[in-house]
Amino acid sequence: MTHAAFPAIGCLVMAAGSAERFGENKLSKKLGGSTLIERALLAVPNALFARLVVVTQYDSVARLAREHGFEVIRNDRPELGVSHTVRLGTEAMRECDAILYMVADQPLLTRTTVARVVEAWRKNTGKIAGACANGVRGNPNLFPARFFPELLELSGDRGGNQVIRRHEDAFLPVETPPAELCDCDTPEALRALKRR
């Protein structure tokens, strides 16, 4: 447990997917000497959050998350899609005033950007603050508690973007360098990032 200032914000790192397009557990792959999951955990400015949670199906990710001060929630049903990960993390942190939802496969994401999303939300606590590049939404996104019921109703391989689409007027874009929003869904995508 950290000691972030009120309002209390939780951070959920979603690291439970089976990476079917990648063909194996991509979170153990390295970029610049660190695994993708290490880079994700290091991109979180821990002191800004009241709760730090990783949802995963992987023992190796769980061990590393605990070493970095995160609570671990096991997702033993990853086949249910990202909505199950969102539900597990949201239920665990329902007492928070807001939750930042973050994917674990954006290896160029920086602590500065995550902090900027949090800062933008603190100035507009009724909004959903999210990383955006040239008008294109990405991750992470910070949802206030009023959206938790809708997040808990998601199903299948649908995440928070479904909720944002229903509330476009509530979305607060935080302009981010495009490279930070690049994810690694395939081995080719990872190789492209290594060539940068």
ZAFIPA-615339 format. One record per atom (N, C-alpha, C): atom name; residue in three letters; residue number from 1; x, y, z. Coordinates in steps of 0.001 Angstrom, whole numbers, plus 500000, padded with zeros to 6 digits. Example, Ala and Ser with C-alpha at 12.3 -4.5 7.8 and 13.67 -1.06 7.14 Angstrom:
BEGIN
ATOM  at  aa  i  u  v  w
ATOM  N  ALA  1  513190  494310  507800
ATOM  CA  ALA  1  512300  495500  507800
ATOM  C  ALA  1  513200  496700  507800
ATOM  N  SER  2  512850  497750  507080
ATOM  CA  SER  2  513670  498940  507140
ATOM  C  SER  2  512900  500030  507870
# end
This chain:
BEGIN
ATOM  at  aa  i  u  v  w
ATOM  N  MET  1  500850  498808  500000
ATOM  CA  MET  1  500000  500000  500000
ATOM  C  MET  1  500884  501239  500000
ATOM  N  THR  2  500591  502133  499079
ATOM  CA  THR  2  501328  503394  499024
ATOM  C  THR  2  500524  504464  499751
ATOM  N  HIS  3  501015  505688  499735
ATOM  CA  HIS  3  500380  506769  500495
ATOM  C  HIS  3  500079  507961  499589
ATOM  N  ALA  4  499361  507690  498494
ATOM  CA  ALA  4  499024  508762  497560
ATOM  C  ALA  4  498001  509699  498186
ATOM  N  ALA  5  498022  510946  497754
ATOM  CA  ALA  5  497102  511951  498272
ATOM  C  ALA  5  495679  511663  497797
ATOM  N  PHE  6  494712  512148  498556
ATOM  CA  PHE  6  493311  512030  498172
ATOM  C  PHE  6  493078  512874  496916
ATOM  N  PRO  7  492251  512483  495951
ATOM  CA  PRO  7  491489  511244  495939
ATOM  C  PRO  7  492351  510010  495683
ATOM  N  ALA  8  491880  508879  496186
ATOM  CA  ALA  8  492644  507637  496086
ATOM  C  ALA  8  492494  507035  494692
ATOM  N  ILE  9  493626  506825  494043
ATOM  CA  ILE  9  493641  506254  492695
ATOM  C  ILE  9  494315  504887  492750
ATOM  N  GLY  10  493678  503919  492125
ATOM  CA  GLY  10  494288  502603  491977
ATOM  C  GLY  10  494958  502492  490619
ATOM  N  CYS  11  495914  501594  490521
ATOM  CA  CYS  11  496578  501313  489249
ATOM  C  CYS  11  496440  499821  488962
ATOM  N  LEU  12  495855  499499  487811
ATOM  CA  LEU  12  495698  498105  487411
ATOM  C  LEU  12  496544  497838  486175
ATOM  N  VAL  13  497550  496979  486328
ATOM  CA  VAL  13  498354  496540  485188
ATOM  C  VAL  13  497767  495212  484712
ATOM  N  MET  14  497291  495218  483484
ATOM  CA  MET  14  496615  494043  482932
ATOM  C  MET  14  497635  493174  482191
ATOM  N  ALA  15  497954  492034  482797
ATOM  CA  ALA  15  499024  491178  482279
ATOM  C  ALA  15  498596  489721  482275
ATOM  N  ALA  16  497356  489471  481824
ATOM  CA  ALA  16  496802  488113  481910
ATOM  C  ALA  16  496550  487474  480559
ATOM  N  GLY  17  496686  488239  479482
ATOM  CA  GLY  17  496338  487702  478170
ATOM  C  GLY  17  497232  486550  477736
ATOM  N  SER  18  496688  485698  476880
ATOM  CA  SER  18  497441  484538  476393
ATOM  C  SER  18  498289  484848  475168
ATOM  N  ALA  19  498201  486077  474671
ATOM  CA  ALA  19  499051  486541  473554
ATOM  C  ALA  19  498989  485588  472365
ATOM  N  GLU  20  497777  485251  471947
ATOM  CA  GLU  20  497617  484284  470857
ATOM  C  GLU  20  498256  484782  469564
ATOM  N  ARG  21  498155  486087  469293
ATOM  CA  ARG  21  498756  486615  468065
ATOM  C  ARG  21  500282  486574  468126
ATOM  N  PHE  22  500823  486637  469340
ATOM  CA  PHE  22  502283  486597  469493
ATOM  C  PHE  22  502795  485162  469420
ATOM  N  GLY  23  501975  484222  469919
ATOM  CA  GLY  23  502349  482807  469864
ATOM  C  GLY  23  502958  482247  471130
ATOM  N  GLU  24  503260  483124  472104
ATOM  CA  GLU  24  503826  482694  473389
ATOM  C  GLU  24  503710  483856  474369
ATOM  N  ASN  25  504157  483646  475599
ATOM  CA  ASN  25  504080  484697  476617
ATOM  C  ASN  25  505028  485835  476252
ATOM  N  LYS  26  504476  486853  475626
ATOM  CA  LYS  26  505307  487963  475158
ATOM  C  LYS  26  505880  488794  476299
ATOM  N  LEU  27  505260  488743  477467
ATOM  CA  LEU  27  505711  489586  478576
ATOM  C  LEU  27  507110  489217  479057
ATOM  N  SER  28  507571  488012  478720
ATOM  CA  SER  28  508923  487598  479099
ATOM  C  SER  28  509966  487978  478048
ATOM  N  LYS  29  509497  488512  476911
ATOM  CA  LYS  29  510426  488933  475861
ATOM  C  LYS  29  511114  490233  476260
ATOM  N  LYS  30  512335  490417  475762
ATOM  CA  LYS  30  513125  491576  476175
ATOM  C  LYS  30  513203  492650  475095
ATOM  N  LEU  31  513279  493869  475577
ATOM  CA  LEU  31  513557  495034  474734
ATOM  C  LEU  31  514493  495926  475527
ATOM  N  GLY  32  515664  496203  474968
ATOM  CA  GLY  32  516621  497052  475672
ATOM  C  GLY  32  517097  496476  476995
ATOM  N  GLY  33  517172  495148  477082
ATOM  CA  GLY  33  517700  494509  478277
ATOM  C  GLY  33  516685  494218  479368
ATOM  N  SER  34  515439  494666  479194
ATOM  CA  SER  34  514398  494413  480195
ATOM  C  SER  34  513211  493727  479534
ATOM  N  THR  35  512542  492866  480293
ATOM  CA  THR  35  511356  492212  479745
ATOM  C  THR  35  510222  493224  479626
ATOM  N  LEU  36  509235  492876  478811
ATOM  CA  LEU  36  508099  493786  478624
ATOM  C  LEU  36  507377  494037  479939
ATOM  N  ILE  37  507233  493005  480777
ATOM  CA  ILE  37  506531  493220  482042
ATOM  C  ILE  37  507361  494086  482988
ATOM  N  GLU  38  508676  493927  482979
ATOM  CA  GLU  38  509527  494805  483803
ATOM  C  GLU  38  509359  496255  483379
ATOM  N  ARG  39  509354  496486  482073
ATOM  CA  ARG  39  509211  497850  481566
ATOM  C  ARG  39  507861  498439  481955
ATOM  N  ALA  40  506820  497609  481932
ATOM  CA  ALA  40  505486  498087  482322
ATOM  C  ALA  40  505462  498478  483793
ATOM  N  LEU  41  506009  497640  484645
ATOM  CA  LEU  41  505997  497931  486079
ATOM  C  LEU  41  506827  499172  486401
ATOM  N  LEU  42  507937  499334  485702
ATOM  CA  LEU  42  508802  500490  485946
ATOM  C  LEU  42  508195  501784  485420
ATOM  N  ALA  43  507211  501684  484536
ATOM  CA  ALA  43  506551  502881  484004
ATOM  C  ALA  43  505513  503438  484971
ATOM  N  VAL  44  505268  502741  486067
ATOM  CA  VAL  44  504261  503181  487038
ATOM  C  VAL  44  504933  504008  488134
ATOM  N  PRO  45  504581  505277  488284
ATOM  CA  PRO  45  505087  506068  489414
ATOM  C  PRO  45  504302  505681  490682
ATOM  N  ASN  46  504810  504677  491379
ATOM  CA  ASN  46  504069  504041  492481
ATOM  C  ASN  46  503491  505016  493493
ATOM  N  ALA  47  504217  506077  493800
ATOM  CA  ALA  47  503800  506997  494863
ATOM  C  ALA  47  502500  507734  494538
ATOM  N  LEU  48  502090  507732  493286
ATOM  CA  LEU  48  500863  508436  492912
ATOM  C  LEU  48  499601  507619  493194
ATOM  N  PHE  49  499778  506353  493570
ATOM  CA  PHE  49  498637  505458  493664
ATOM  C  PHE  49  498422  504913  495081
ATOM  N  ALA  50  497148  504783  495429
ATOM  CA  ALA  50  496783  504210  496723
ATOM  C  ALA  50  496829  502690  496697
ATOM  N  ARG  51  496580  502121  495523
ATOM  CA  ARG  51  496646  500654  495348
ATOM  C  ARG  51  497374  500359  494045
ATOM  N  LEU  52  498185  499319  494066
ATOM  CA  LEU  52  498917  498871  492884
ATOM  C  LEU  52  498599  497396  492684
ATOM  N  VAL  53  497973  497055  491575
ATOM  CA  VAL  53  497510  495687  491353
ATOM  C  VAL  53  497929  495215  489966
ATOM  N  VAL  54  498407  493983  489897
ATOM  CA  VAL  54  498652  493308  488626
ATOM  C  VAL  54  497727  492105  488562
ATOM  N  VAL  55  497002  491976  487459
ATOM  CA  VAL  55  496194  490784  487220
ATOM  C  VAL  55  496920  489958  486174
ATOM  N  THR  56  497214  488691  486500
ATOM  CA  THR  56  497999  487853  485594
ATOM  C  THR  56  497655  486385  485769
ATOM  N  GLN  57  498001  485613  484759
ATOM  CA  GLN  57  497902  484153  484848
ATOM  C  GLN  57  499282  483523  485030
ATOM  N  TYR  58  500331  484340  484974
ATOM  CA  TYR  58  501697  483819  484922
ATOM  C  TYR  58  502421  483910  486268
ATOM  N  ASP  59  503019  482796  486698
ATOM  CA  ASP  59  503780  482777  487957
ATOM  C  ASP  59  504951  483752  487910
ATOM  N  SER  60  505652  483802  486775
ATOM  CA  SER  60  506830  484672  486672
ATOM  C  SER  60  506439  486144  486793
ATOM  N  VAL  61  505303  486509  486201
ATOM  CA  VAL  61  504823  487890  486302
ATOM  C  VAL  61  504410  488193  487737
ATOM  N  ALA  62  503753  487245  488381
ATOM  CA  ALA  62  503313  487441  489772
ATOM  C  ALA  62  504506  487687  490688
ATOM  N  ARG  63  505563  486910  490520
ATOM  CA  ARG  63  506760  487086  491360
ATOM  C  ARG  63  507366  488472  491163
ATOM  N  LEU  64  507524  488863  489922
ATOM  CA  LEU  64  508134  490162  489628
ATOM  C  LEU  64  507253  491304  490128
ATOM  N  ALA  65  505955  491174  489961
ATOM  CA  ALA  65  505036  492214  490416
ATOM  C  ALA  65  505176  492432  491920
ATOM  N  ARG  66  505242  491354  492674
ATOM  CA  ARG  66  505388  491485  494137
ATOM  C  ARG  66  506712  492167  494488
ATOM  N  GLU  67  507758  491843  493739
ATOM  CA  GLU  67  509062  492479  493982
ATOM  C  GLU  67  508992  493990  493768
ATOM  N  HIS  68  508101  494425  492896
ATOM  CA  HIS  68  507951  495852  492596
ATOM  C  HIS  68  506860  496511  493428
ATOM  N  GLY  69  506350  495804  494430
ATOM  CA  GLY  69  505386  496412  495347
ATOM  C  GLY  69  503934  496337  494919
ATOM  N  PHE  70  503612  495482  493953
ATOM  CA  PHE  70  502236  495328  493481
ATOM  C  PHE  70  501555  494150  494166
ATOM  N  GLU  71  500268  494303  494410
ATOM  CA  GLU  71  499442  493168  494809
ATOM  C  GLU  71  499189  492344  493552
ATOM  N  VAL  72  498981  491051  493727
ATOM  CA  VAL  72  498744  490177  492580
ATOM  C  VAL  72  497371  489530  492697
ATOM  N  ILE  73  496618  489576  491602
ATOM  CA  ILE  73  495355  488860  491497
ATOM  C  ILE  73  495505  487863  490359
ATOM  N  ARG  74  495193  486621  490639
ATOM  CA  ARG  74  495319  485587  489621
ATOM  C  ARG  74  494098  485572  488712
ATOM  N  ASN  75  494359  485516  487437
ATOM  CA  ASN  75  493303  485316  486454
ATOM  C  ASN  75  493467  483900  485907
ATOM  N  ASP  76  492685  482995  486428
ATOM  CA  ASP  76  492769  481603  485995
ATOM  C  ASP  76  491850  481303  484816
ATOM  N  ARG  77  491170  482341  484304
ATOM  CA  ARG  77  490275  482161  483150
ATOM  C  ARG  77  490593  483193  482066
ATOM  N  PRO  78  491841  483249  481605
ATOM  CA  PRO  78  492201  484248  480597
ATOM  C  PRO  78  491412  484106  479309
ATOM  N  GLU  79  490876  482905  479063
ATOM  CA  GLU  79  490096  482698  477844
ATOM  C  GLU  79  488807  483519  477831
ATOM  N  LEU  80  488431  484075  478984
ATOM  CA  LEU  80  487241  484927  479052
ATOM  C  LEU  80  487491  486323  478486
ATOM  N  GLY  81  488741  486615  478150
ATOM  CA  GLY  81  489059  487892  477513
ATOM  C  GLY  81  489435  488978  478504
ATOM  N  VAL  82  489787  490138  477945
ATOM  CA  VAL  82  490273  491250  478764
ATOM  C  VAL  82  489213  491732  479750
ATOM  N  SER  83  487937  491539  479430
ATOM  CA  SER  83  486877  491993  480338
ATOM  C  SER  83  486992  491311  481702
ATOM  N  HIS  84  487447  490065  481710
ATOM  CA  HIS  84  487585  489338  482991
ATOM  C  HIS  84  488696  489952  483826
ATOM  N  THR  85  489793  490330  483173
ATOM  CA  THR  85  490888  491011  483875
ATOM  C  THR  85  490417  492345  484431
ATOM  N  VAL  86  489679  493106  483606
ATOM  CA  VAL  86  489135  494394  484054
ATOM  C  VAL  86  488230  494182  485267
ATOM  N  ARG  87  487397  493163  485214
ATOM  CA  ARG  87  486456  492905  486307
ATOM  C  ARG  87  487202  492542  487599
ATOM  N  LEU  88  488172  491655  487494
ATOM  CA  LEU  88  488921  491250  488692
ATOM  C  LEU  88  489602  492443  489356
ATOM  N  GLY  89  490250  493266  488554
ATOM  CA  GLY  89  490958  494422  489109
ATOM  C  GLY  89  490022  495474  489655
ATOM  N  THR  90  488922  495704  488961
ATOM  CA  THR  90  487957  496722  489407
ATOM  C  THR  90  487288  496299  490705
ATOM  N  GLU  91  486896  495042  490791
ATOM  CA  GLU  91  486270  494553  492022
ATOM  C  GLU  91  487217  494673  493205
ATOM  N  ALA  92  488498  494424  492964
ATOM  CA  ALA  92  489478  494480  494055
ATOM  C  ALA  92  489714  495898  494550
ATOM  N  MET  93  489480  496888  493682
ATOM  CA  MET  93  489792  498272  494047
ATOM  C  MET  93  488559  499179  494029
ATOM  N  ARG  94  487414  498618  494296
ATOM  CA  ARG  94  486170  499392  494231
ATOM  C  ARG  94  486140  500549  495215
ATOM  N  GLU  95  486962  500472  496263
ATOM  CA  GLU  95  486966  501564  497246
ATOM  C  GLU  95  487715  502790  496740
ATOM  N  CYS  96  488440  502644  495634
ATOM  CA  CYS  96  489201  503767  495081
ATOM  C  CYS  96  488267  504778  494407
ATOM  N  ASP  97  488721  506012  494343
ATOM  CA  ASP  97  487961  507070  493666
ATOM  C  ASP  97  488110  506983  492153
ATOM  N  ALA  98  489148  506311  491706
ATOM  CA  ALA  98  489407  506148  490273
ATOM  C  ALA  98  490436  505036  490114
ATOM  N  ILE  99  490475  504461  488906
ATOM  CA  ILE  99  491466  503422  488610
ATOM  C  ILE  99  492090  503726  487245
ATOM  N  LEU  100  493425  503628  487196
ATOM  CA  LEU  100  494163  503713  485947
ATOM  C  LEU  100  494315  502294  485398
ATOM  N  TYR  101  493830  502072  484187
ATOM  CA  TYR  101  493922  500767  483534
ATOM  C  TYR  101  495048  500827  482517
ATOM  N  MET  102  495996  499912  482676
ATOM  CA  MET  102  497229  499974  481891
ATOM  C  MET  102  497549  498602  481323
ATOM  N  VAL  103  497872  498541  480035
ATOM  CA  VAL  103  498287  497277  479437
ATOM  C  VAL  103  499779  497073  479702
ATOM  N  ALA  104  500223  495823  479548
ATOM  CA  ALA  104  501604  495495  479899
ATOM  C  ALA  104  502508  495334  478681
ATOM  N  ASP  105  501973  495638  477492
ATOM  CA  ASP  105  502781  495408  476290
ATOM  C  ASP  105  503041  496673  475486
ATOM  N  GLN  106  503162  497807  476189
ATOM  CA  GLN  106  503588  499065  475562
ATOM  C  GLN  106  504959  499417  476135
ATOM  N  PRO  107  506017  498801  475633
ATOM  CA  PRO  107  507328  498905  476290
ATOM  C  PRO  107  507974  500273  476255
ATOM  N  LEU  108  507473  501196  475417
ATOM  CA  LEU  108  508074  502531  475366
ATOM  C  LEU  108  507323  503542  476230
ATOM  N  LEU  109  506253  503101  476872
ATOM  CA  LEU  109  505500  503983  477776
ATOM  C  LEU  109  506402  504426  478926
ATOM  N  THR  110  506320  505712  479297
ATOM  CA  THR  110  507195  506258  480338
ATOM  C  THR  110  506415  506648  481590
ATOM  N  ARG  111  507153  506721  482690
ATOM  CA  ARG  111  506565  507189  483953
ATOM  C  ARG  111  506021  508607  483799
ATOM  N  THR  112  506685  509407  483003
ATOM  CA  THR  112  506246  510794  482787
ATOM  C  THR  112  504852  510830  482183
ATOM  N  THR  113  504615  509997  481194
ATOM  CA  THR  113  503305  509968  480555
ATOM  C  THR  113  502237  509471  481520
ATOM  N  VAL  114  502534  508418  482255
ATOM  CA  VAL  114  501561  507909  483230
ATOM  C  VAL  114  501238  509001  484245
ATOM  N  ALA  115  502254  509705  484715
ATOM  CA  ALA  115  502042  510793  485687
ATOM  C  ALA  115  501209  511916  485080
ATOM  N  ARG  116  501400  512203  483788
ATOM  CA  ARG  116  500631  513257  483132
ATOM  C  ARG  116  499155  512885  483022
ATOM  N  VAL  117  498862  511611  482781
ATOM  CA  VAL  117  497465  511160  482746
ATOM  C  VAL  117  496828  511344  484125
ATOM  N  VAL  118  497561  510963  485168
ATOM  CA  VAL  118  497052  511137  486534
ATOM  C  VAL  118  496832  512615  486843
ATOM  N  GLU  119  497792  513451  486487
ATOM  CA  GLU  119  497684  514885  486748
ATOM  C  GLU  119  496479  515491  486028
ATOM  N  ALA  120  496282  515099  484776
ATOM  CA  ALA  120  495139  515617  484012
ATOM  C  ALA  120  493827  515219  484679
ATOM  N  TRP  121  493751  513972  485161
ATOM  CA  TRP  121  492519  513533  485808
ATOM  C  TRP  121  492284  514282  487124
ATOM  N  ARG  122  493334  514503  487880
ATOM  CA  ARG  122  493167  515199  489171
ATOM  C  ARG  122  492579  516599  488975
ATOM  N  LYS  123  492805  517192  487815
ATOM  CA  LYS  123  492256  518517  487517
ATOM  C  LYS  123  490844  518438  486931
ATOM  N  ASN  124  490417  517220  486560
ATOM  CA  ASN  124  489110  517019  485917
ATOM  C  ASN  124  488550  515669  486370
ATOM  N  THR  125  488216  515557  487641
ATOM  CA  THR  125  487925  514252  488224
ATOM  C  THR  125  486627  513605  487736
ATOM  N  GLY  126  485810  514338  487003
ATOM  CA  GLY  126  484615  513730  486437
ATOM  C  GLY  126  484854  513079  485091
ATOM  N  LYS  127  486035  513302  484528
ATOM  CA  LYS  127  486361  512835  483182
ATOM  C  LYS  127  487107  511499  483203
ATOM  N  ILE  128  487209  510901  482029
ATOM  CA  ILE  128  488091  509747  481802
ATOM  C  ILE  128  489331  510305  481128
ATOM  N  ALA  129  490455  510292  481804
ATOM  CA  ALA  129  491695  510813  481225
ATOM  C  ALA  129  492449  509669  480558
ATOM  N  GLY  130  492908  509913  479335
ATOM  CA  GLY  130  493594  508835  478640
ATOM  C  GLY  130  494656  509313  477684
ATOM  N  ALA  131  495659  508469  477507
ATOM  CA  ALA  131  496731  508771  476568
ATOM  C  ALA  131  496182  508772  475144
ATOM  N  CYS  132  496680  509716  474353
ATOM  CA  CYS  132  496166  509922  473005
ATOM  C  CYS  132  497311  510479  472158
ATOM  N  ALA  133  497397  510036  470917
ATOM  CA  ALA  133  498431  510552  470020
ATOM  C  ALA  133  497804  510950  468696
ATOM  N  ASN  134  497894  512228  468363
ATOM  CA  ASN  134  497355  512740  467105
ATOM  C  ASN  134  495888  512366  466913
ATOM  N  GLY  135  495127  512454  467989
ATOM  CA  GLY  135  493701  512181  467911
ATOM  C  GLY  135  493310  510721  468034
ATOM  N  VAL  136  494279  509831  468163
ATOM  CA  VAL  136  493996  508399  468286
ATOM  C  VAL  136  494163  507976  469746
ATOM  N  ARG  137  493095  507423  470324
ATOM  CA  ARG  137  493149  506996  471725
ATOM  C  ARG  137  494036  505774  471888
ATOM  N  GLY  138  494688  505702  473066
ATOM  CA  GLY  138  495502  504543  473387
ATOM  C  GLY  138  495342  504183  474852
ATOM  N  ASN  139  496409  503718  475453
ATOM  CA  ASN  139  496447  503356  476872
ATOM  C  ASN  139  497656  504025  477507
ATOM  N  PRO  140  497579  504303  478824
ATOM  CA  PRO  140  496548  503951  479796
ATOM  C  PRO  140  495380  504943  479807
ATOM  N  ASN  141  494291  504504  480477
ATOM  CA  ASN  141  493111  505337  480682
ATOM  C  ASN  141  492714  505293  482153
ATOM  N  LEU  142  492328  506452  482667
ATOM  CA  LEU  142  491996  506578  484087
ATOM  C  LEU  142  490499  506883  484218
ATOM  N  PHE  143  489777  505946  484813
ATOM  CA  PHE  143  488322  506053  484944
ATOM  C  PHE  143  487925  506402  486371
ATOM  N  PRO  144  487097  507438  486547
ATOM  CA  PRO  144  486544  507695  487882
ATOM  C  PRO  144  485519  506627  488252
ATOM  N  ALA  145  485227  506546  489550
ATOM  CA  ALA  145  484388  505468  490078
ATOM  C  ALA  145  482999  505416  489463
ATOM  N  ARG  146  482509  506520  488940
ATOM  CA  ARG  146  481147  506500  488389
ATOM  C  ARG  146  481039  505577  487174
ATOM  N  PHE  147  482185  505213  486584
ATOM  CA  PHE  147  482168  504300  485448
ATOM  C  PHE  147  482438  502844  485844
ATOM  N  PHE  148  482724  502584  487113
ATOM  CA  PHE  148  483011  501209  487525
ATOM  C  PHE  148  481873  500250  487184
ATOM  N  PRO  149  480590  500617  487415
ATOM  CA  PRO  149  479525  499668  487076
ATOM  C  PRO  149  479545  499242  485611
ATOM  N  GLU  150  479827  500172  484710
ATOM  CA  GLU  150  479887  499817  483288
ATOM  C  GLU  150  481103  498955  482984
ATOM  N  LEU  151  482219  499226  483627
ATOM  CA  LEU  151  483412  498409  483428
ATOM  C  LEU  151  483179  496986  483921
ATOM  N  LEU  152  482423  496852  485000
ATOM  CA  LEU  152  482136  495530  485552
ATOM  C  LEU  152  481158  494738  484689
ATOM  N  GLU  153  480452  495413  483804
ATOM  CA  GLU  153  479484  494738  482934
ATOM  C  GLU  153  480083  494323  481594
ATOM  N  LEU  154  481341  494672  481335
ATOM  CA  LEU  154  481971  494292  480076
ATOM  C  LEU  154  482038  492771  479959
ATOM  N  SER  155  482038  492282  478726
ATOM  CA  SER  155  482133  490838  478515
ATOM  C  SER  155  483055  490552  477340
ATOM  N  GLY  156  483540  489322  477287
ATOM  CA  GLY  156  484400  488903  476184
ATOM  C  GLY  156  485708  489670  476139
ATOM  N  ASP  157  486226  489830  474932
ATOM  CA  ASP  157  487528  490488  474774
ATOM  C  ASP  157  487343  491981  474549
ATOM  N  ARG  158  486517  492593  475397
ATOM  CA  ARG  158  486250  494024  475306
ATOM  C  ARG  158  486722  494704  476579
ATOM  N  GLY  159  487448  495805  476396
ATOM  CA  GLY  159  487962  496556  477536
ATOM  C  GLY  159  487298  497906  477671
ATOM  N  GLY  160  487993  498795  478355
ATOM  CA  GLY  160  487443  500100  478675
ATOM  C  GLY  160  487098  500962  477482
ATOM  N  ASN  161  487674  500661  476321
ATOM  CA  ASN  161  487366  501450  475133
ATOM  C  ASN  161  485872  501410  474806
ATOM  N  GLN  162  485221  500298  475154
ATOM  CA  GLN  162  483775  500180  474944
ATOM  C  GLN  162  483028  501239  475750
ATOM  N  VAL  163  483495  501470  476976
ATOM  CA  VAL  163  482852  502464  477840
ATOM  C  VAL  163  483138  503870  477316
ATOM  N  ILE  164  484367  504110  476891
ATOM  CA  ILE  164  484724  505430  476364
ATOM  C  ILE  164  483860  505770  475147
ATOM  N  ARG  165  483614  504796  474282
ATOM  CA  ARG  165  482800  505042  473083
ATOM  C  ARG  165  481398  505504  473444
ATOM  N  ARG  166  480897  505035  474583
ATOM  CA  ARG  166  479552  505438  475017
ATOM  C  ARG  166  479555  506811  475670
ATOM  N  HIS  167  480746  507303  476026
ATOM  CA  HIS  167  480849  508576  476755
ATOM  C  HIS  167  481954  509446  476167
ATOM  N  GLU  168  481909  509639  474852
ATOM  CA  GLU  168  482950  510423  474177
ATOM  C  GLU  168  483097  511810  474796
ATOM  N  ASP  169  481986  512389  475251
ATOM  CA  ASP  169  482029  513732  475833
ATOM  C  ASP  169  482773  513770  477157
ATOM  N  ALA  170  482956  512604  477773
ATOM  CA  ALA  170  483646  512542  479068
ATOM  C  ALA  170  485132  512242  478922
ATOM  N  PHE  171  485587  512026  477675
ATOM  CA  PHE  171  486986  511652  477480
ATOM  C  PHE  171  487883  512878  477436
ATOM  N  LEU  172  488942  512843  478235
ATOM  CA  LEU  172  489921  513921  478299
ATOM  C  LEU  172  491238  513410  477712
ATOM  N  PRO  173  491575  513807  476472
ATOM  CA  PRO  173  492806  513299  475857
ATOM  C  PRO  173  494058  513928  476454
ATOM  N  VAL  174  495053  513094  476692
ATOM  CA  VAL  174  496353  513551  477169
ATOM  C  VAL  174  497351  513236  476057
ATOM  N  GLU  175  497772  514271  475328
ATOM  CA  GLU  175  498622  514066  474153
ATOM  C  GLU  175  499943  513421  474565
ATOM  N  THR  176  500295  512375  473845
ATOM  CA  THR  176  501405  511496  474198
ATOM  C  THR  176  502257  511249  472960
ATOM  N  PRO  177  503589  511128  473092
ATOM  CA  PRO  177  504394  510762  471924
ATOM  C  PRO  177  503881  509454  471323
ATOM  N  PRO  178  503624  509407  470020
ATOM  CA  PRO  178  503038  508211  469400
ATOM  C  PRO  178  503777  506918  469707
ATOM  N  ALA  179  505101  506968  469786
ATOM  CA  ALA  179  505871  505740  470027
ATOM  C  ALA  179  505501  505083  471348
ATOM  N  GLU  180  505099  505889  472326
ATOM  CA  GLU  180  504781  505321  473637
ATOM  C  GLU  180  503513  504478  473605
ATOM  N  LEU  181  502688  504674  472591
ATOM  CA  LEU  181  501435  503925  472503
ATOM  C  LEU  181  501565  502670  471645
ATOM  N  CYS  182  502761  502426  471101
ATOM  CA  CYS  182  502981  501221  470289
ATOM  C  CYS  182  502968  499986  471181
ATOM  N  ASP  183  502157  499000  470783
ATOM  CA  ASP  183  502143  497760  471563
ATOM  C  ASP  183  502817  496639  470784
ATOM  N  CYS  184  503000  495531  471453
ATOM  CA  CYS  184  503707  494389  470868
ATOM  C  CYS  184  502758  493211  470768
ATOM  N  ASP  185  501857  493240  469810
ATOM  CA  ASP  185  500899  492153  469642
ATOM  C  ASP  185  501477  490979  468861
ATOM  N  THR  186  502559  491231  468122
ATOM  CA  THR  186  503158  490183  467292
ATOM  C  THR  186  504679  490237  467413
ATOM  N  PRO  187  505364  489138  467078
ATOM  CA  PRO  187  506832  489176  467073
ATOM  C  PRO  187  507363  490253  466131
ATOM  N  GLU  188  506659  490486  465022
ATOM  CA  GLU  188  507084  491509  464061
ATOM  C  GLU  188  507047  492899  464702
ATOM  N  ALA  189  506013  493152  465512
ATOM  CA  ALA  189  505903  494447  466187
ATOM  C  ALA  189  507065  494651  467155
ATOM  N  LEU  190  507454  493590  467853
ATOM  CA  LEU  190  508580  493694  468774
ATOM  C  LEU  190  509879  493930  468015
ATOM  N  ARG  191  510049  493229  466915
ATOM  CA  ARG  191  511265  493433  466109
ATOM  C  ARG  191  511324  494858  465588
ATOM  N  ALA  192  510185  495405  465202
ATOM  CA  ALA  192  510153  496792  464703
ATOM  C  ALA  192  510567  497765  465800
ATOM  N  LEU  193  510117  497519  467051
ATOM  CA  LEU  193  510521  498399  468153
ATOM  C  LEU  193  512016  498275  468424
ATOM  N  LYS  194  512561  497087  468268
ATOM  CA  LYS  194  514005  496892  468491
ATOM  C  LYS  194  514832  497631  467454
ATOM  N  ARG  195  514249  497824  466263
ATOM  CA  ARG  195  514984  498524  465199
ATOM  C  ARG  195  514927  500037  465350
ATOM  N  ARG  196  514072  500545  466233
ATOM  CA  ARG  196  513905  502000  466365
ATOM  C  ARG  196  515208  502661  466796
# end
